[in-house]
C-alpha cells in the first residue's frame, strides 16, 4: 500500500490567512489572523485528507536563482507587511509542537521545495497531494501527483488542470511563457515584442 504525502505551500497559506483574518488581534492589539488561519487550515486538511506524512514548505528570505536569471522577477511585489512577519515565529512554533516537518532552504522558494519533494515521493511510489494555488505547481499533476486547490476546495487531476487552465499539466510552462505571470512580474510573449 502506498504512503500518502501532503505538501503544503506554507507561504501561500500564511499570506491568504493573514489577509482573510486581518482584523484578528489579541487584547494587547497584537495581530493573530495569520496564525489562526494557518493553524485552522492545516488542522482541517489533516482531518479531511488524513495524510500519512505532511511537510510544509516556506520561501527563504535570500534572493533566489530566478532573480539572477531575470532581475525584474517579482520586482513589483511589495514587501510582506510587518504584522505578517511577526506572526511567522508562532506559526513555526505550532508546527514544531505538532510535529509537522517544515522546510526552508536559502535561495529557494516554497514551490521549488514542493516540486523536488513531489517528484521524489512519487518516484518512490507515494501518492502526493499538493496544497497550493501557485500556477507553477500545476505542471506536476499527473500519475501519483494531484493538487488540492484552496479556492476550488477540491483535488485536481490531469483532466481538471486542462479544464481549469485550458492546457494539460505538461503545457503549463509553455502557457505561462506565452501568457506571462503578472504576480511574478513576468511578461508574456506579447509584452516582449
MDTraj code that builds the backbone (N, CA, C; nanometers):
import mdtraj as md
import numpy as np

residues = "UNK UNK UNK UNK UNK UNK UNK UNK UNK UNK UNK UNK UNK UNK UNK UNK UNK UNK UNK UNK UNK UNK UNK UNK UNK UNK UNK UNK UNK UNK UNK UNK UNK UNK UNK UNK UNK UNK UNK UNK UNK UNK UNK UNK UNK UNK UNK UNK UNK UNK UNK UNK UNK UNK UNK UNK UNK UNK UNK UNK UNK UNK UNK UNK UNK UNK UNK UNK UNK UNK UNK UNK UNK UNK UNK UNK UNK UNK UNK UNK UNK UNK UNK UNK UNK UNK UNK UNK UNK UNK UNK UNK UNK UNK UNK UNK UNK UNK UNK UNK UNK UNK UNK UNK UNK UNK UNK UNK UNK UNK UNK UNK UNK UNK UNK UNK UNK UNK UNK UNK UNK UNK UNK UNK UNK UNK UNK UNK UNK UNK UNK UNK UNK UNK UNK UNK UNK UNK UNK UNK UNK UNK UNK UNK UNK UNK UNK UNK UNK UNK UNK UNK UNK UNK UNK UNK UNK UNK UNK UNK UNK UNK UNK UNK UNK UNK UNK UNK UNK UNK UNK UNK UNK UNK UNK UNK UNK UNK UNK UNK UNK UNK UNK UNK UNK UNK UNK UNK UNK UNK UNK UNK UNK".split()
xyz = np.array([
    [0.0843, -0.1192, 0.0000],
    [0.0000, 0.0000, 0.0000],
    [0.0886, 0.1253, 0.0000],
    [0.0576, 0.2206, -0.0858],
    [0.1401, 0.3403, -0.0966],
    [0.1091, 0.4400, 0.0146],
    [0.2125, 0.5153, 0.0475],
    [0.2011, 0.6172, 0.1515],
    [0.1432, 0.7452, 0.0914],
    [0.0597, 0.8160, 0.1690],
    [0.0047, 0.9436, 0.1209],
    [0.0813, 1.0590, 0.1844],
    [0.1225, 1.1523, 0.0986],
    [0.2024, 1.2676, 0.1411],
    [0.1264, 1.3948, 0.1072],
    [0.1157, 1.4846, 0.2030],
    [0.0569, 1.6159, 0.1789],
    [0.1675, 1.7196, 0.1879],
    [0.1865, 1.7955, 0.0788],
    [0.2858, 1.9022, 0.0740],
    [0.2122, 2.0356, 0.0718],
    [0.2357, 2.1172, 0.1708],
    [0.1644, 2.2444, 0.1849],
    [0.2552, 2.3612, 0.1479],
    [0.2049, 2.4476, 0.0622],
    [0.2727, 2.5720, 0.0271],
    [0.2524, 2.6679, 0.1444],
    [0.3511, 2.6710, 0.2335],
    [0.3390, 2.7480, 0.3571],
    [0.3217, 2.8969, 0.3354],
    [0.3935, 2.9525, 0.2386],
    [0.3826, 3.0968, 0.2166],
    [0.2458, 3.1343, 0.1615],
    [0.1942, 3.0526, 0.0713],
    [0.0585, 3.0792, 0.0206],
    [-0.0389, 3.0804, 0.1392],
    [-0.0285, 2.9796, 0.2250],
    [-0.1225, 2.9686, 0.3362],
    [-0.1055, 3.0814, 0.4374],
    [0.0173, 3.1226, 0.4637],
    [0.0408, 3.2343, 0.5561],
    [-0.0224, 3.3622, 0.5018],
    [0.0055, 3.3923, 0.3744],
    [-0.0472, 3.5165, 0.3159],
    [-0.1995, 3.5149, 0.3082],
    [-0.2576, 3.4052, 0.2611],
    [-0.4037, 3.4012, 0.2481],
    [-0.4696, 3.4077, 0.3855],
    [-0.4090, 3.3457, 0.4860],
    [-0.4631, 3.3510, 0.6225],
    [-0.4545, 3.4925, 0.6785],
    [-0.3422, 3.5575, 0.6542],
    [-0.3230, 3.6938, 0.7032],
    [-0.4299, 3.7880, 0.6473],
    [-0.4523, 3.7819, 0.5167],
    [-0.5485, 3.8742, 0.4557],
    [-0.6934, 3.8336, 0.4827],
    [-0.7188, 3.7051, 0.5038],
    [-0.8559, 3.6609, 0.5342],
    [-0.8982, 3.6966, 0.6759],
    [-0.8011, 3.7019, 0.7661],
    [-0.8317, 3.7252, 0.9084],
    [-0.7537, 3.8458, 0.9612],
    [-0.7388, 3.9455, 0.8762],
    [-0.6538, 4.0609, 0.9072],
    [-0.6962, 4.1345, 1.0352],
    [-0.8224, 4.1351, 1.0663],
    [-0.8709, 4.2124, 1.1814],
    [-0.8496, 4.1416, 1.3152],
    [-0.8129, 4.0136, 1.3134],
    [-0.7975, 3.9400, 1.4399],
    [-0.6776, 3.9904, 1.5197],
    [-0.7016, 4.0162, 1.6496],
    [-0.5962, 4.0678, 1.7365],
    [-0.6170, 4.0184, 1.8794],
    [-0.5097, 4.0213, 1.9560],
    [-0.5197, 3.9916, 2.0985],
    [-0.5713, 4.1163, 2.1706],
    [-0.5922, 4.1038, 2.3005],
    [-0.6337, 4.2200, 2.3806],
    [-0.5242, 4.3261, 2.3841],
    [-0.4008, 4.2850, 2.3588],
    [-0.2889, 4.3798, 2.3543],
    [-0.2692, 4.4361, 2.2132],
    [-0.3639, 4.4085, 2.1256],
    [-0.3641, 4.4577, 1.9876],
    [-0.2543, 4.3949, 1.8993],
    [-0.2117, 4.2730, 1.9367],
    [-0.1144, 4.2013, 1.8550],
    [-0.1895, 4.1241, 1.7463],
    [-0.1426, 4.1273, 1.6224],
    [-0.2123, 4.0567, 1.5146],
    [-0.1998, 3.9045, 1.5289],
    [-0.3099, 3.8350, 1.5033],
    [-0.3097, 3.6889, 1.5157],
    [-0.3807, 3.6193, 1.3997],
    [-0.4258, 3.6949, 1.3011],
    [-0.5044, 3.6368, 1.1920],
    [-0.4308, 3.5327, 1.1113],
    [-0.3023, 3.5571, 1.0804],
    [-0.2247, 3.4598, 1.0035],
    [-0.2074, 3.3310, 1.0829],
    [-0.1820, 3.3461, 1.2125],
    [-0.1656, 3.2288, 1.2996],
    [-0.2947, 3.1483, 1.3032],
    [-0.4051, 3.2164, 1.3311],
    [-0.5349, 3.1496, 1.3394],
    [-0.5703, 3.0786, 1.2085],
    [-0.5604, 3.1513, 1.0991],
    [-0.5977, 3.0939, 0.9700],
    [-0.5088, 2.9780, 0.9304],
    [-0.3787, 2.9912, 0.9535],
    [-0.2834, 2.8855, 0.9190],
    [-0.3139, 2.7582, 0.9968],
    [-0.3233, 2.7716, 1.1289],
    [-0.3484, 2.6539, 1.2134],
    [-0.4823, 2.5905, 1.1802],
    [-0.5852, 2.6722, 1.1646],
    [-0.7186, 2.6187, 1.1329],
    [-0.7171, 2.5389, 1.0035],
    [-0.6498, 2.5937, 0.9014],
    [-0.6499, 2.5257, 0.7713],
    [-0.5672, 2.3980, 0.7741],
    [-0.4526, 2.4007, 0.8397],
    [-0.3701, 2.2795, 0.8490],
    [-0.4467, 2.1701, 0.9234],
    [-0.5091, 2.2062, 1.0333],
    [-0.5843, 2.1061, 1.1102],
    [-0.7017, 2.0501, 1.0294],
    [-0.7697, 2.1354, 0.9538],
    [-0.8819, 2.0855, 0.8731],
    [-0.8317, 1.9967, 0.7588],
    [-0.7152, 2.0286, 0.7016],
    [-0.6583, 1.9434, 0.5970],
    [-0.6191, 1.8071, 0.6528],
    [-0.5624, 1.8062, 0.7720],
    [-0.5260, 1.6791, 0.8359],
    [-0.6506, 1.5943, 0.8579],
    [-0.7553, 1.6560, 0.9100],
    [-0.8808, 1.5841, 0.9353],
    [-0.9447, 1.5351, 0.8064],
    [-0.9515, 1.6215, 0.7081],
    [-1.0195, 1.5891, 0.5822],
    [-0.9417, 1.4905, 0.4958],
    [-0.8110, 1.5092, 0.4861],
    [-0.7307, 1.4316, 0.3917],
    [-0.6551, 1.3148, 0.4561],
    [-0.6352, 1.3206, 0.5866],
    [-0.5702, 1.2140, 0.6629],
    [-0.4390, 1.1653, 0.5996],
    [-0.3449, 1.2571, 0.5747],
    [-0.2187, 1.2135, 0.5136],
    [-0.1328, 1.1355, 0.6132],
    [-0.0521, 1.0439, 0.5617],
    [0.0407, 0.9713, 0.6483],
    [0.1648, 1.0548, 0.6771],
    [0.1966, 1.1442, 0.5851],
    [0.3078, 1.2374, 0.6044],
    [0.2635, 1.3762, 0.5637],
    [0.3225, 1.4757, 0.6282],
    [0.2874, 1.6142, 0.5991],
    [0.4140, 1.6986, 0.6068],
    [0.4361, 1.7784, 0.5035],
    [0.5511, 1.8688, 0.5004],
    [0.5013, 2.0064, 0.4560],
    [0.5475, 2.1104, 0.5247],
    [0.5154, 2.2482, 0.4886],
    [0.6435, 2.3123, 0.4350],
    [0.6329, 2.3781, 0.3205],
    [0.7491, 2.4448, 0.2603],
    [0.7321, 2.5958, 0.2672],
    [0.8406, 2.6648, 0.3016],
    [0.8415, 2.8105, 0.3089],
    [0.9457, 2.8677, 0.2132],
    [0.9219, 2.9907, 0.1669],
    [1.0219, 3.0632, 0.0887],
    [1.1344, 3.1047, 0.1827],
    [1.2555, 3.1149, 0.1280],
    [1.3656, 3.1690, 0.2079],
    [1.3703, 3.3204, 0.1891],
    [1.4376, 3.3887, 0.2785],
    [1.4499, 3.5350, 0.2706],
    [1.5521, 3.5760, 0.1650],
    [1.6466, 3.4872, 0.1368],
    [1.7550, 3.5190, 0.0445],
    [1.7045, 3.5297, -0.0985],
    [1.7782, 3.6022, -0.1816],
    [1.7446, 3.6084, -0.3244],
    [1.7598, 3.4692, -0.3838],
    [1.6736, 3.4398, -0.4816],
    [1.6825, 3.3082, -0.5424],
    [1.7372, 3.3164, -0.6845],
    [1.7602, 3.2009, -0.7423],
    [1.8222, 3.1935, -0.8748],
    [1.7397, 3.2621, -0.9833],
    [1.6087, 3.2750, -0.9638],
    [1.5253, 3.3403, -1.0648],
    [1.5634, 3.4882, -1.0815],
    [1.6025, 3.5516, -0.9715],
    [1.6432, 3.6926, -0.9793],
    [1.7757, 3.7084, -1.0515],
    [1.8596, 3.6073, -1.0447],
    [1.9849, 3.6113, -1.1200],
    [1.9566, 3.5989, -1.2693],
    [1.8576, 3.5153, -1.3039],
    [1.8205, 3.4976, -1.4445],
    [1.7433, 3.6174, -1.4987],
    [1.6566, 3.6724, -1.4128],
    [1.5704, 3.7831, -1.4549],
    [1.5565, 3.8805, -1.3374],
    [1.6374, 3.9860, -1.3335],
    [1.6389, 4.0783, -1.2185],
    [1.5034, 4.1409, -1.1856],
    [1.4123, 4.1486, -1.2828],
    [1.2812, 4.2085, -1.2580],
    [1.1807, 4.1100, -1.1972],
    [1.2239, 3.9872, -1.1709],
    [1.1360, 3.8856, -1.1130],
    [1.0773, 3.9367, -0.9807],
    [0.9459, 3.9383, -0.9725],
    [0.8707, 3.9847, -0.8545],
    [0.9065, 4.1276, -0.8137],
    [0.9594, 4.2071, -0.9062],
    [1.0048, 4.3428, -0.8737],
    [0.8918, 4.4341, -0.8280],
    [0.7690, 4.4068, -0.8716],
    [0.6567, 4.4939, -0.8358],
    [0.5868, 4.4524, -0.7068],
    [0.6293, 4.3417, -0.6495],
    [0.5665, 4.2966, -0.5252],
    [0.6139, 4.3805, -0.4083],
    [0.5202, 4.4128, -0.3240],
    [0.5543, 4.4850, -0.2017],
    [0.6148, 4.3876, -0.1012],
    [0.6943, 4.4388, -0.0104],
    [0.7466, 4.3543, 0.0962],
    [0.6303, 4.3082, 0.1835],
    [0.6421, 4.1893, 0.2434],
    [0.5339, 4.1431, 0.3312],
    [0.5133, 4.2411, 0.4461],
    [0.3881, 4.2635, 0.4854],
    [0.3614, 4.3551, 0.5972],
    [0.4304, 4.3078, 0.7256],
    [0.4749, 4.4017, 0.8044],
    [0.5424, 4.3684, 0.9300],
    [0.4518, 4.2850, 1.0210],
    [0.3211, 4.3129, 1.0182],
    [0.2272, 4.2359, 1.1016],
    [0.2216, 4.0896, 1.0597],
    [0.2465, 4.0612, 0.9345],
    [0.2533, 3.9220, 0.8880],
    [0.3841, 3.8589, 0.9348],
    [0.4943, 3.9282, 0.9142],
    [0.6268, 3.8771, 0.9506],
    [0.6334, 3.8409, 1.0991],
    [0.5750, 3.9257, 1.1839],
    [0.5851, 3.8994, 1.3269],
    [0.5046, 3.7779, 1.3718],
    [0.4182, 3.7238, 1.2860],
    [0.3417, 3.6043, 1.3210],
    [0.4110, 3.4738, 1.2795],
    [0.5146, 3.4840, 1.1961],
    [0.5834, 3.3638, 1.1471],
    [0.6458, 3.2789, 1.2581],
    [0.7111, 3.3386, 1.3596],
    [0.7664, 3.2535, 1.4660],
    [0.6601, 3.1688, 1.5362],
    [0.5427, 3.2240, 1.5605],
    [0.4359, 3.1471, 1.6267],
    [0.3859, 3.0345, 1.5365],
    [0.3828, 3.0590, 1.4056],
    [0.3415, 2.9542, 1.3110],
    [0.4437, 2.8409, 1.3120],
    [0.5711, 2.8748, 1.3130],
    [0.6757, 2.7720, 1.3181],
    [0.6717, 2.6972, 1.4521],
    [0.6424, 2.7698, 1.5592],
    [0.6310, 2.7054, 1.6909],
    [0.5164, 2.6042, 1.6914],
    [0.4033, 2.6416, 1.6312],
    [0.2909, 2.5478, 1.6191],
    [0.3340, 2.4213, 1.5445],
    [0.4046, 2.4399, 1.4316],
    [0.4484, 2.3234, 1.3525],
    [0.5424, 2.2349, 1.4338],
    [0.6328, 2.2982, 1.5080],
    [0.7237, 2.2204, 1.5941],
    [0.6461, 2.1421, 1.6994],
    [0.5537, 2.2093, 1.7667],
    [0.4745, 2.1443, 1.8725],
    [0.3887, 2.0307, 1.8165],
    [0.3415, 2.0477, 1.6964],
    [0.2528, 1.9488, 1.6325],
    [0.3329, 1.8350, 1.5676],
    [0.4649, 1.8526, 1.5601],
    [0.5491, 1.7504, 1.4987],
    [0.5393, 1.7484, 1.3473],
    [0.5062, 1.8633, 1.2894],
    [0.4931, 1.8734, 1.1437],
    [0.6249, 1.9264, 1.0871],
    [0.6805, 1.8522, 0.9931],
    [0.8063, 1.8937, 0.9311],
    [0.7842, 2.0158, 0.8426],
    [0.8780, 2.1088, 0.8486],
    [0.8741, 2.2223, 0.7561],
    [1.0146, 2.2476, 0.7048],
    [1.0203, 2.2938, 0.5810],
    [1.1482, 2.3148, 0.5143],
    [1.1582, 2.4547, 0.4582],
    [1.2782, 2.5070, 0.4635],
    [1.3100, 2.6372, 0.4060],
    [1.4578, 2.6291, 0.3695],
    [1.4915, 2.6581, 0.2462],
    [1.6309, 2.6470, 0.2024],
    [1.6735, 2.7761, 0.1352],
    [1.7877, 2.8321, 0.1771],
    [1.8348, 2.9569, 0.1169],
    [1.8403, 2.9487, -0.0357],
    [1.7854, 3.0520, -0.0994],
    [1.7881, 3.0592, -0.2449],
    [1.6745, 2.9881, -0.3141],
    [1.5864, 2.9223, -0.2386],
    [1.4736, 2.8515, -0.2991],
    [1.3415, 2.9082, -0.2498],
    [1.2389, 2.8915, -0.3325],
    [1.1032, 2.9261, -0.2929],
    [1.0308, 2.7984, -0.2517],
    [0.9173, 2.8155, -0.1877],
    [0.8394, 2.7008, -0.1433],
    [0.8052, 2.6084, -0.2600],
    [0.7718, 2.6646, -0.3758],
    [0.7334, 2.5782, -0.4879],
    [0.8518, 2.4969, -0.5407],
    [0.9755, 2.5468, -0.5261],
    [1.0928, 2.4675, -0.5646],
    [1.1044, 2.3443, -0.4755],
    [1.0883, 2.3648, -0.3453],
    [1.0972, 2.2558, -0.2483],
    [0.9848, 2.1557, -0.2725],
    [0.8638, 2.2066, -0.2938],
    [0.7490, 2.1188, -0.3182],
    [0.7692, 2.0364, -0.4445],
    [0.8178, 2.0983, -0.5512],
    [0.8403, 2.0257, -0.6765],
    [0.9420, 1.9134, -0.6564],
    [1.0495, 1.9430, -0.5868],
    [1.1522, 1.8420, -0.5611],
    [1.0957, 1.7253, -0.4804],
    [1.0261, 1.7568, -0.3708],
    [0.9688, 1.6521, -0.2859],
    [0.8614, 1.5719, -0.3587],
    [0.7764, 1.6408, -0.4345],
    [0.6688, 1.5721, -0.5073],
    [0.7268, 1.4684, -0.6032],
    [0.8280, 1.5074, -0.6764],
    [0.8900, 1.4134, -0.7721],
    [0.9563, 1.2974, -0.7008],
    [1.0260, 1.3266, -0.5926],
    [1.0947, 1.2190, -0.5183],
    [0.9960, 1.1207, -0.4567],
    [0.8942, 1.1756, -0.3888],
    [0.7970, 1.0876, -0.3242],
    [0.7176, 1.0068, -0.4270],
    [0.6764, 1.0697, -0.5346],
    [0.6008, 0.9983, -0.6390],
    [0.6858, 0.8894, -0.7022],
    [0.8135, 0.9175, -0.7276],
    [0.9036, 0.8173, -0.7857],
    [0.9227, 0.6987, -0.6914],
    [0.9104, 0.7242, -0.5601],
    [0.9242, 0.6173, -0.4607],
    [0.7924, 0.5420, -0.4388],
    [0.6858, 0.5821, -0.5114],
    [0.5590, 0.5104, -0.5030],
    [0.4540, 0.5717, -0.4130],
    [0.4804, 0.6894, -0.3579],
    [0.3824, 0.7552, -0.2706],
    [0.2783, 0.8311, -0.3523],
    [0.1617, 0.8482, -0.2928],
    [0.0576, 0.9330, -0.3501],
    [0.0782, 1.0728, -0.2936],
    [0.1009, 1.1696, -0.3806],
    [0.1371, 1.3048, -0.3373],
    [0.0227, 1.4016, -0.3667],
    [-0.0136, 1.4790, -0.2654],
    [-0.1147, 1.5829, -0.2803],
    [-0.0518, 1.7157, -0.2405],
    [-0.0580, 1.8126, -0.3302],
    [0.0000, 1.9447, -0.3072],
    [-0.1124, 2.0426, -0.2756],
    [-0.0979, 2.1165, -0.1661],
    [-0.1947, 2.2201, -0.1309],
    [-0.1355, 2.3535, -0.1706],
    [-0.1857, 2.4103, -0.2808],
    [-0.1359, 2.5386, -0.3283],
    [-0.2240, 2.5899, -0.4407],
    [-0.2169, 2.7221, -0.4616],
    [-0.2831, 2.7819, -0.5776],
    [-0.1774, 2.8352, -0.6752],
    [-0.0495, 2.8039, -0.6500],
    [0.0602, 2.8512, -0.7342],
    [0.0531, 2.7834, -0.8707],
    [0.0379, 2.8644, -0.9734],
    [0.0223, 2.8114, -1.1098],
    [0.1390, 2.7230, -1.1521],
    [0.2593, 2.7559, -1.1071],
    [0.3769, 2.6781, -1.1457],
    [0.3660, 2.5314, -1.1037],
    [0.3015, 2.5054, -0.9912],
    [0.2948, 2.3698, -0.9389],
    [0.1980, 2.2794, -1.0153],
    [0.1110, 2.3376, -1.0952],
    [0.0142, 2.2566, -1.1692],
    [0.0815, 2.1722, -1.2777],
    [0.2040, 2.2079, -1.3155],
    [0.2752, 2.1285, -1.4155],
    [0.3158, 1.9916, -1.3607],
    [0.3109, 1.9744, -1.2288],
    [0.3491, 1.8475, -1.1667],
    [0.2364, 1.7453, -1.1657],
    [0.1141, 1.7885, -1.1919],
    [-0.0018, 1.6997, -1.1812],
    [0.0052, 1.5886, -1.2851],
    [-0.0218, 1.4686, -1.2381],
    [-0.0227, 1.3516, -1.3248],
    [0.0355, 1.2332, -1.2496],
    [-0.0029, 1.1140, -1.2892],
    [0.0465, 0.9949, -1.2213],
    [0.0047, 0.9947, -1.0758],
    [0.1021, 0.9998, -0.9887],
    [0.0766, 0.9935, -0.8437],
    [0.0661, 1.1306, -0.7783],
    [0.0664, 1.2379, -0.8584],
    [0.0651, 1.3746, -0.8026],
    [-0.0636, 1.4463, -0.8403],
    [-0.1315, 1.4997, -0.7393],
    [-0.2504, 1.5835, -0.7608],
    [-0.2325, 1.7133, -0.6816],
    [-0.3137, 1.8121, -0.7153],
    [-0.3121, 1.9396, -0.6424],
    [-0.4486, 1.9600, -0.5779],
    [-0.4474, 1.9981, -0.4499],
    [-0.5708, 2.0381, -0.3828],
    [-0.5765, 2.1895, -0.3940],
    [-0.6683, 2.2384, -0.4755],
    [-0.6768, 2.3828, -0.4984],
    [-0.7542, 2.4475, -0.3838],
    [-0.6902, 2.5409, -0.3103],
    [-0.7541, 2.6002, -0.1924],
    [-0.8837, 2.6747, -0.2212],
    [-0.8912, 2.7403, -0.3369],
    [-1.0114, 2.8182, -0.3670],
    [-1.1230, 2.7304, -0.4222],
    [-1.0863, 2.6312, -0.5014],
    [-1.1875, 2.5393, -0.5548],
    [-1.2272, 2.4340, -0.4519],
    [-1.1404, 2.4154, -0.3521],
    [-1.1629, 2.3195, -0.2427],
    [-1.1832, 2.1776, -0.2936],
    [-1.0997, 2.1397, -0.3919],
    [-1.1060, 2.0025, -0.4417],
    [-0.9733, 1.9641, -0.5052],
    [-0.9554, 1.8331, -0.5181],
    [-0.8350, 1.7802, -0.5821],
    [-0.8466, 1.7950, -0.7326],
    [-0.7363, 1.8322, -0.7944],
    [-0.7331, 1.8453, -0.9394],
    [-0.6426, 1.7385, -0.9991],
    [-0.7018, 1.6588, -1.0868],
    [-0.6268, 1.5593, -1.1637],
    [-0.5836, 1.6245, -1.2949],
    [-0.5211, 1.5465, -1.3803],
    [-0.4723, 1.5970, -1.5084],
    [-0.5840, 1.6608, -1.5914],
    [-0.6982, 1.5935, -1.6017],
    [-0.8094, 1.6465, -1.6813],
    [-0.8684, 1.7734, -1.6195],
    [-0.8622, 1.7846, -1.4864],
    [-0.9117, 1.9044, -1.4184],
    [-0.8217, 2.0251, -1.4465],
    [-0.6914, 2.0000, -1.4573],
    [-0.5979, 2.1084, -1.4916],
    [-0.6296, 2.1600, -1.6306],
    [-0.6584, 2.0683, -1.7216],
    [-0.6947, 2.1073, -1.8592],
    [-0.8219, 2.1917, -1.8576],
    [-0.9183, 2.1503, -1.7773],
    [-1.0446, 2.2242, -1.7671],
    [-1.0221, 2.3625, -1.7045],
    [-0.9372, 2.3714, -1.6040],
    [-0.9136, 2.4949, -1.5298],
    [-0.8298, 2.5949, -1.6101],
    [-0.7207, 2.5465, -1.6722],
    [-0.6282, 2.6347, -1.7441],
    [-0.6486, 2.6360, -1.8954],
    [-0.7121, 2.5317, -1.9464],
    [-0.7252, 2.5190, -2.0918],
    [-0.6086, 2.4452, -2.1539],
    [-0.5125, 2.4019, -2.0703],
    [-0.3985, 2.3236, -2.1174],
    [-0.3706, 2.2109, -2.0175],
    [-0.3019, 2.1071, -2.0644],
    [-0.2637, 1.9967, -1.9770],
    [-0.1411, 2.0368, -1.8928],
    [-0.1159, 1.9641, -1.7827],
    [-0.0038, 1.9998, -1.6948],
    [0.1300, 2.0176, -1.7672],
    [0.1587, 1.9297, -1.8614],
    [0.2875, 1.9387, -1.9311],
    [0.2962, 2.0601, -2.0228],
    [0.1841, 2.1314, -2.0420],
    [0.1824, 2.2513, -2.1250],
    [0.1823, 2.3811, -2.0433],
    [0.1816, 2.3688, -1.9104],
    [0.1749, 2.4865, -1.8225],
    [0.2932, 2.5801, -1.8458],
    [0.4134, 2.5265, -1.8581],
    [0.5313, 2.6108, -1.8779],
    [0.5165, 2.6915, -2.0065],
    [0.4733, 2.6262, -2.1138],
    [0.4532, 2.6970, -2.2406],
    [0.3429, 2.8018, -2.2268],
    [0.2354, 2.7639, -2.1594],
    [0.1227, 2.8551, -2.1386],
    [0.1674, 2.9812, -2.0651],
    [0.2410, 2.9627, -1.9535],
    [0.2858, 3.0779, -1.8749],
    [0.3923, 3.1586, -1.9496],
    [0.4715, 3.0916, -2.0325],
    [0.5712, 3.1632, -2.1133],
    [0.5032, 3.2559, -2.2130],
    [0.3948, 3.2091, -2.2714],
    [0.3220, 3.2898, -2.3685],
    [0.2362, 3.3969, -2.3011],
    [0.1655, 3.3558, -2.1953],
    [0.0714, 3.4468, -2.1288],
    [0.1395, 3.5415, -2.0300],
    [0.2526, 3.4996, -1.9760],
    [0.3172, 3.5769, -1.8713],
    [0.2524, 3.5487, -1.7368],
    [0.3076, 3.6082, -1.6337],
    [0.2540, 3.5906, -1.4991],
    [0.2708, 3.7229, -1.4246],
    [0.1635, 3.8001, -1.4194],
    [0.1685, 3.9334, -1.3583],
    [0.2099, 3.9272, -1.2116],
    [0.1696, 3.8228, -1.1394],
    [0.2032, 3.8148, -0.9972],
    [0.3537, 3.8014, -0.9746],
    [0.4251, 3.7442, -1.0727],
    [0.5711, 3.7317, -1.0629],
    [0.6440, 3.8366, -1.1480],
    [0.5689, 3.9283, -1.2096],
    [0.6237, 4.0318, -1.2960],
    [0.6971, 3.9723, -1.4168],
    [0.6389, 3.8664, -1.4721],
    [0.6982, 3.8013, -1.5892],
    [0.6133, 3.8377, -1.7100],
    [0.6729, 3.9077, -1.8070],
    [0.5954, 3.9456, -1.9248],
    [0.5698, 3.8249, -2.0151],
    [0.4569, 3.8263, -2.0817],
    [0.4276, 3.7219, -2.1789],
    [0.4934, 3.7534, -2.3110],
    [0.4700, 3.6682, -2.4088],
    [0.5344, 3.6870, -2.5392],
    [0.4858, 3.8148, -2.6074],
    [0.3609, 3.8541, -2.5836],
    [0.3091, 3.9788, -2.6440],
    [0.3828, 4.0994, -2.5894],
    [0.4102, 4.0999, -2.4602],
    [0.4782, 4.2136, -2.3970],
    [0.6236, 4.2235, -2.4406],
    [0.6803, 4.1121, -2.4837],
    [0.8208, 4.1108, -2.5220],
    [0.8448, 4.1724, -2.6602],
    [0.7402, 4.1903, -2.7376],
    [0.7542, 4.2456, -2.8736],
    [0.7940, 4.3897, -2.8725],
])
top = md.Topology()
chain = top.add_chain()
for i, resn in enumerate(residues, 1):
    res = top.add_residue(resn, chain, resSeq=i)
    for name in ("N", "CA", "C"):
        top.add_atom(name, md.element.get_by_symbol(name[0]), res)
traj = md.Trajectory(xyz[None], top)
